[in-house]
Amino acid sequence: MSTAHVAHESDRESYFERTGEHRYKPTAHAGGAWSADEMHFSPLAGLVVHALDGHLAGRPGGAALARISYDILGRIALDECEVTVETVRPGRTIELLEATVVIGGRPVVRARAWLLASQDTSAVADSPYEPLPGPEELDPWRMAEAWNGGYIASIDVRRTPAVRKGRSSAWISSRVDLVAGEPSSALASYIALVDTANGIAVQQDPAEWMFPNLDLTIHLHRQPHGPWTGLDTTATFGPTGQGLTSTVLHDLTGPVGHATQILTVRPQAGA
């Protein structure tokens, strides 16, 4: 490897830097959309999958992640975090893993992931969802004009014109690595962009209303491939302070699954 290549790799930007076996420090690119001193959940969700990949490294077999569900337990500070993984239910055909993210001695995220054994079902593979128009067919959307934070500034967004509030589709990609100096799986890099869904099909102006999500649940019927994450998103607000963001997930070859996010809806202070 040439010196020029090494210098090029070291100059790459990332969302996190590893500081220990299970510890990571977020960079400014992981900054949140609701508050400058918080972490955006999207890259953290990808980091959790990166940790799951590390836990499974070297294991035989072709198990695939079929569902991952994240519970956000409280404020996620833009600070060093620890991500630990344990096997809850081992098995050759079905396995359940649990990951915990701790910041400042307090658990802030718990995630559970179901892995299913892979087999050839290509003869019956089908989905009623049509592929999205490709990112090359859509105009760039300057998401940073509507949302703050280092994460939003780091991504490339191509969005369809909104036909009404709460309904839109978009392609998201990022020039930023997940963890500095470490390769990430296609799945981790894909999932690191999924939580963006709550910001692309907004029901109300985020300057006037808050609607952060308390969870993120992803179901996959096919393993996605990058470099684009496709989001066909619908956002619904109920009459008593709850909301739901629902997304059909795509990669460049078609639909791969679904994501949902429950929202707490409330007016911004002073709005």
Buried (B, 14 or more C-beta within 10 A) or exposed (E): EEEEEEEEEEEEEBBBBBEEEBBBBBBBBBBBBBBEEBBBBBBBBBBBBBBBBBBBEEEEEEBBBBBBBBBBBEBBBBEBBBBBBEEEEEEEEEBBBBBBBBBEEEBBBBBBBBBBBEEEEEEEEEEEEEBBEEBEEBEEBEBBEBBBBBBBBBBBBBBBEBEEEBBBBBBBBBEBBBBBEEEBBEBBBBBBBBBBBBBBBBBBEBEEBBBBBBBBBBBBBBBBBBBBBBBBBBBBBEEEEBBBBBBBBBBBEEBBBBBBBBBEBEEEEEE
